[in-house]
Every structure is written in structure tokens, then in C-alpha cells.
């Protein structure tokens, strides 16, 4: 690690923690929108219908299972990966405790839009710190590397699978699920350009 990178460590750490917290709050807004959750959250909702655990606890346990799938893929987690697995779920539980369910349709649509933008911005914040990808992103890139399939094919296959399982378990699939799938990529790319912290090439490669 260079001296320049070391000086930026407090900024990167703060940005990582803020990003992960806002990511969980963004999930909560989308869920409270009740017009269709993001693919992995459909799965979480479905599991929550059958076990006496909170949304956030299930999110943590799902992240741990996903990280175990990294082992045969020889993916290496960063500190950001581990904190993502541990902190996003509790942040989502905080948001779900604060944001009221069962609102009028116009307000639920607003919740969904707020959540989508917040989640995309949060993704730009935590990925921009170069502390490692989230568990689900790492699964996608690991499968891409091992199989040679294109990223979009791997991502689509993963998300269709988790949506189908979540829907069968009773998760909320709707127009919001489709809107999320279409819009989250471009929004994340936009915010990643804004929040990316510039690092020396050697340190950025090591962090990646």
C-alpha cells in the first residue's frame, strides 16, 4: 500500500460503511414499495414466509451461503465483501422498521423510486472504495471466469433462478422486479463514475 493510499484509508472506510448502510435502506424502500422486489430480495421474502427470522438475518445467512460458493470458484473476498455480508441485512431491518408498509399506490411507487436510486448510489459508494465486491457480485464474476460465459448471461441466469425460487416461496414479484432489472445497471454505472476513489494502479489491482 502506498503512502497516498494509506492517507485515503479513513475516507475509503467511511464511504464503505455509508454505502453499505444506504444499500440496506434502499432495499427497505424497494420492499415497502410492494410493487415487486429486487431478485435476491424476492428470494429473501420467500424464505421469510417459512422461517421465524427477520429479513435482515435471512439476508446475512444468504450472503454466507453465497460466500461458501466462492470457495470452489477460488474467489478471494475483501474486507468490503465481508462487511457487505454482515451489515446490509441489519441496515435493511432498520429501514423496514422505520418505513411503514401498506401505503397508497402513489406513495409506494415513490418508495420504489427512492429505493432504486439509493441502492444504485450506495453501490457506487461501496464499490468505489476498492475494498472488494459484494458476495453476489463476486459469485457472478467467479462464474463468468470459470465458465467463460458472458457476464450478462451469468447474471441473468443467477437472477432468474433466485426470482423463480423466491416466487415459488411466496416472494413479491411484480413490475418493480422488471424495472429493477432494467434500470439498476445503468444507474449503478452512473454512480460508480461519481463515487470511485482514484487509487494508484498497483493498489487498485490488488484491491480488485
Number of C-alpha atoms within 10 A of each C-alpha: 11 10 8 10 16 11 10 14 13 11 12 21 16 13 21 26 20 14 26 28 23 25 29 27 28 29 27 29 29 30 27 25 28 21 20 22 30 24 26 21 25 28 28 29 22 21 24 21 15 10 9 10 12 18 21 24 19 21 28 19 15 20 22 16 12 18 21 14 18 20 13 10 17 10 18 14 19 17 16 23 22 18 17 26 23 19 18 26 28 21 21 27 20 16 22 23 11 12 17 12 14 11 14 9 12 10 13 21 19 15 22 27 19 17 24 25 19 23 27 24 24 28 25 25 29 31 25 23 28 23 22 23 25 24 26 22 13 21 23 20 19 22 21 18 14 11 11 10 13 12 15 11 11 18 19 13 12 17 19 13 15 18 24 16 19 24 18 14 18 18 24 25 21 14 13 23 19 15 17 18 14 11 13 18 11 11 18 22 14 14 19 21 12 13 18 16 18 12 16 11 9 10 13 16 10 11 18 13
